[in-house]
């Protein structure tokens, strides 16, 4: 697996960045396409539900894992 790479997102009009490995980023994009939702909108949904104890990158990784586990 590759090292995490910092990638930019826009959440509710504010720029932010997350560090994700290539495999997680590719899977995250795949989910957005499959669900017909913009990647920034999907990230905002995840951000809204993640809680304060977890960073956005970790929340995205868990979302990807759970998405493909239930598929």
N, CA, C and O atoms as a DFTB+ gen file, in Angstrom:
284 C
 N C O
     1  1       0.847      -1.178       0.000
     2  2       0.000       0.000       0.000
     3  2       0.892       1.241       0.000
     4  3       1.967       1.255       0.600
     5  1       0.429       2.254      -0.671
     6  2       1.197       3.490      -0.777
     7  2       1.109       4.307       0.516
     8  3       0.263       4.061       1.376
     9  1       1.995       5.266       0.621
    10  2       1.937       6.200       1.744
    11  2       0.793       7.176       1.501
    12  3       0.425       7.430       0.354
    13  1       0.227       7.726       2.576
    14  2      -0.864       8.691       2.394
    15  2      -0.401       9.922       1.616
    16  3       0.716      10.408       1.793
    17  1      -1.285      10.408       0.757
    18  2      -1.046      11.617      -0.026
    19  2      -2.108      12.632       0.356
    20  3      -3.289      12.294       0.445
    21  1      -1.701      13.862       0.579
    22  2      -2.634      14.924       0.946
    23  2      -3.437      15.325      -0.295
    24  3      -2.874      15.632      -1.345
    25  1      -4.751      15.314      -0.148
    26  2      -5.654      15.655      -1.244
    27  2      -6.632      16.721      -0.757
    28  3      -7.018      16.737       0.412
    29  1      -7.022      17.601      -1.658
    30  2      -7.903      18.712      -1.297
    31  2      -9.362      18.370      -1.553
    32  3      -9.703      17.707      -2.532
    33  1     -10.207      18.837      -0.655
    34  2     -11.656      18.718      -0.777
    35  2     -12.275      20.053      -0.397
    36  3     -11.651      20.866       0.286
    37  1     -13.498      20.272      -0.842
    38  2     -14.256      21.446      -0.429
    39  2     -15.500      20.969       0.299
    40  3     -16.355      20.308      -0.289
    41  1     -15.599      21.305       1.575
    42  2     -16.734      20.915       2.403
    43  2     -17.539      22.146       2.764
    44  3     -17.067      23.025       3.484
    45  1     -18.759      22.199       2.257
    46  2     -19.642      23.325       2.541
    47  2     -18.959      24.675       2.283
    48  3     -19.074      25.604       3.083
    49  1     -18.251      24.765       1.162
    50  2     -17.620      26.007       0.751
    51  2     -16.248      26.281       1.341
    52  3     -15.647      27.310       1.033
    53  1     -15.738      25.395       2.176
    54  2     -14.432      25.578       2.804
    55  2     -13.462      24.513       2.326
    56  3     -13.781      23.324       2.322
    57  1     -12.281      24.946       1.926
    58  2     -11.253      24.017       1.466
    59  2     -10.624      23.325       2.674
    60  3     -10.354      23.946       3.702
    61  1     -10.402      22.032       2.517
    62  2      -9.713      21.255       3.532
    63  2      -8.904      20.191       2.817
    64  3      -9.048      19.999       1.609
    65  1      -8.065      19.509       3.549
    66  2      -7.305      18.430       2.924
    67  2      -7.337      17.211       3.824
    68  3      -7.465      17.311       5.044
    69  1      -7.217      16.052       3.183
    70  2      -7.142      14.779       3.892
    71  2      -5.974      14.000       3.307
    72  3      -5.665      14.110       2.121
    73  1      -5.340      13.223       4.146
    74  2      -4.237      12.373       3.690
    75  2      -4.753      10.943       3.597
    76  3      -5.064      10.310       4.606
    77  1      -4.838      10.451       2.365
    78  2      -5.330       9.099       2.115
    79  2      -4.376       8.358       1.181
    80  3      -3.771       8.950       0.287
    81  1      -4.257       7.067       1.404
    82  2      -3.490       6.216       0.508
    83  2      -4.229       6.118      -0.834
    84  3      -5.447       6.284      -0.895
    85  1      -3.476       5.847      -1.906
    86  2      -4.069       5.763      -3.242
    87  2      -5.236       4.783      -3.305
    88  3      -6.256       5.079      -3.927
    89  1      -5.100       3.627      -2.672
    90  2      -6.166       2.622      -2.714
    91  2      -7.452       3.132      -2.062
    92  3      -8.543       2.899      -2.582
    93  1      -7.331       3.818      -0.938
    94  2      -8.518       4.362      -0.286
    95  2      -9.127       5.492      -1.103
    96  3     -10.349       5.599      -1.198
    97  1      -8.291       6.328      -1.689
    98  2      -8.807       7.431      -2.507
    99  2      -9.537       6.880      -3.728
   100  3     -10.613       7.367      -4.075
   101  1      -8.969       5.876      -4.378
   102  2      -9.608       5.274      -5.544
   103  2     -10.950       4.644      -5.157
   104  3     -11.932       4.789      -5.884
   105  1     -10.995       3.955      -4.032
   106  2     -12.240       3.331      -3.575
   107  2     -13.270       4.400      -3.207
   108  3     -14.458       4.238      -3.486
   109  1     -12.829       5.468      -2.595
   110  2     -13.709       6.577      -2.228
   111  2     -14.337       7.190      -3.480
   112  3     -15.537       7.464      -3.509
   113  1     -13.534       7.400      -4.495
   114  2     -14.038       7.935      -5.765
   115  2     -14.991       6.949      -6.431
   116  3     -16.004       7.350      -7.005
   117  1     -14.668       5.671      -6.356
   118  2     -15.529       4.631      -6.929
   119  2     -16.910       4.653      -6.272
   120  3     -17.928       4.529      -6.953
   121  1     -16.939       4.810      -4.960
   122  2     -18.212       4.888      -4.241
   123  2     -19.007       6.110      -4.699
   124  3     -20.208       6.010      -4.952
   125  1     -18.352       7.244      -4.803
   126  2     -19.034       8.466      -5.231
   127  2     -19.668       8.279      -6.613
   128  3     -20.803       8.702      -6.835
   129  1     -18.952       7.658      -7.525
   130  2     -19.493       7.399      -8.865
   131  2     -20.671       6.433      -8.779
   132  3     -21.714       6.670      -9.387
   133  1     -20.510       5.347      -8.029
   134  2     -21.563       4.335      -7.908
   135  2     -22.832       4.908      -7.290
   136  3     -23.939       4.510      -7.653
   137  1     -22.670       5.839      -6.360
   138  2     -23.816       6.442      -5.667
   139  2     -24.296       7.717      -6.355
   140  3     -25.241       8.359      -5.897
   141  1     -23.633       8.080      -7.467
   142  2     -23.992       9.266      -8.247
   143  2     -24.008      10.535      -7.391
   144  3     -24.975      11.296      -7.397
   145  1     -22.921      10.741      -6.661
   146  2     -22.784      11.899      -5.776
   147  2     -21.380      12.484      -5.966
   148  3     -20.414      11.747      -6.164
   149  1     -21.281      13.789      -5.906
   150  2     -19.967      14.431      -6.014
   151  2     -19.105      14.030      -4.824
   152  3     -19.607      13.867      -3.711
   153  1     -17.829      13.873      -5.060
   154  2     -16.927      13.429      -3.996
   155  2     -16.916      14.411      -2.831
   156  3     -16.812      13.993      -1.678
   157  1     -17.021      15.704      -3.110
   158  2     -17.077      16.688      -2.025
   159  2     -18.356      16.545      -1.206
   160  3     -18.330      16.712       0.013
   161  1     -19.466      16.241      -1.858
   162  2     -20.730      16.041      -1.145
   163  2     -20.664      14.785      -0.278
   164  3     -21.156      14.781       0.851
   165  1     -20.061      13.726      -0.800
   166  2     -19.910      12.501      -0.015
   167  2     -19.010      12.753       1.191
   168  3     -19.301      12.291       2.295
   169  1     -17.931      13.476       0.982
   170  2     -17.038      13.810       2.097
   171  2     -17.773      14.648       3.140
   172  3     -17.561      14.461       4.338
   173  1     -18.629      15.565       2.708
   174  2     -19.401      16.394       3.646
   175  2     -20.369      15.537       4.456
   176  3     -20.549      15.766       5.652
   177  1     -20.998      14.542       3.806
   178  2     -21.892      13.637       4.538
   179  2     -21.128      12.871       5.614
   180  3     -21.590      12.741       6.747
   181  1     -19.969      12.372       5.247
   182  2     -19.135      11.632       6.201
   183  2     -18.702      12.561       7.333
   184  3     -18.734      12.180       8.503
   185  1     -18.303      13.765       6.984
   186  2     -17.864      14.740       7.975
   187  2     -18.979      15.057       8.973
   188  3     -18.723      15.218      10.166
   189  1     -20.205      15.145       8.485
   190  2     -21.347      15.464       9.344
   191  2     -21.628      14.380      10.381
   192  3     -22.209      14.663      11.429
   193  1     -21.224      13.147      10.102
   194  2     -21.571      12.037      10.993
   195  2     -20.385      11.462      11.765
   196  3     -20.557      10.508      12.524
   197  1     -19.194      12.017      11.591
   198  2     -17.997      11.366      12.132
   199  2     -17.759      11.576      13.617
   200  3     -17.071      10.763      14.234
   201  1     -18.282      12.600      14.202
   202  2     -17.996      12.869      15.608
   203  2     -16.658      13.562      15.780
   204  3     -15.843      13.599      14.858
   205  1     -16.440      14.106      16.954
   206  2     -15.237      14.899      17.206
   207  2     -14.006      14.063      17.516
   208  3     -12.884      14.560      17.421
   209  1     -14.197      12.792      17.887
   210  2     -13.063      11.965      18.289
   211  2     -12.298      11.372      17.111
   212  3     -11.266      10.730      17.311
   213  1     -12.781      11.572      15.899
   214  2     -12.150      10.961      14.731
   215  2     -11.869      12.007      13.663
   216  3     -12.695      12.884      13.409
   217  1     -10.708      11.912      13.043
   218  2     -10.368      12.798      11.946
   219  2     -11.107      12.405      10.673
   220  3     -11.603      11.284      10.558
   221  1     -11.178      13.329       9.720
   222  2     -11.901      13.080       8.476
   223  2     -11.282      11.939       7.675
   224  3     -12.012      11.112       7.130
   225  1      -9.959      11.874       7.592
   226  2      -9.319      10.807       6.826
   227  2      -9.678       9.432       7.402
   228  3      -9.978       8.504       6.651
   229  1      -9.647       9.303       8.714
   230  2     -10.023       8.036       9.347
   231  2     -11.487       7.708       9.090
   232  3     -11.833       6.554       8.841
   233  1     -12.338       8.712       9.149
   234  2     -13.762       8.505       8.896
   235  2     -13.999       8.036       7.462
   236  3     -14.844       7.173       7.224
   237  1     -13.264       8.593       6.516
   238  2     -13.391       8.167       5.117
   239  2     -12.924       6.720       4.969
   240  3     -13.586       5.924       4.304
   241  1     -11.797       6.374       5.579
   242  2     -11.306       4.990       5.494
   243  2     -12.343       4.007       6.037
   244  3     -12.609       2.978       5.417
   245  1     -12.930       4.326       7.198
   246  2     -13.945       3.449       7.778
   247  2     -15.194       3.372       6.905
   248  3     -15.798       2.307       6.779
   249  1     -15.579       4.482       6.311
   250  2     -16.727       4.499       5.408
   251  2     -16.470       3.572       4.222
   252  3     -17.333       2.772       3.859
   253  1     -15.299       3.677       3.623
   254  2     -14.934       2.821       2.487
   255  2     -14.962       1.352       2.908
   256  3     -15.534       0.517       2.208
   257  1     -14.356       1.041       4.031
   258  2     -14.325      -0.336       4.521
   259  2     -15.744      -0.872       4.719
   260  3     -16.072      -1.963       4.252
   261  1     -16.569      -0.109       5.402
   262  2     -17.950      -0.553       5.671
   263  2     -18.761      -0.681       4.394
   264  3     -19.575      -1.595       4.264
   265  1     -18.546       0.229       3.449
   266  2     -19.272       0.196       2.182
   267  2     -18.994      -1.111       1.442
   268  3     -19.919      -1.774       0.974
   269  1     -17.740      -1.472       1.341
   270  2     -17.400      -2.676       0.579
   271  2     -17.645      -3.963       1.364
   272  3     -17.819      -5.022       0.761
   273  1     -17.661      -3.895       2.669
   274  2     -18.000      -5.074       3.467
   275  2     -19.465      -5.454       3.305
   276  3     -19.810      -6.635       3.304
   277  1     -20.329      -4.444       3.169
   278  2     -21.755      -4.758       3.040
   279  2     -22.159      -5.066       1.597
   280  3     -23.272      -5.531       1.356
   281  1     -21.281      -4.815       0.651
   282  2     -21.592      -5.076      -0.762
   283  2     -21.605      -6.551      -1.072
   284  3     -21.850      -6.940      -2.215
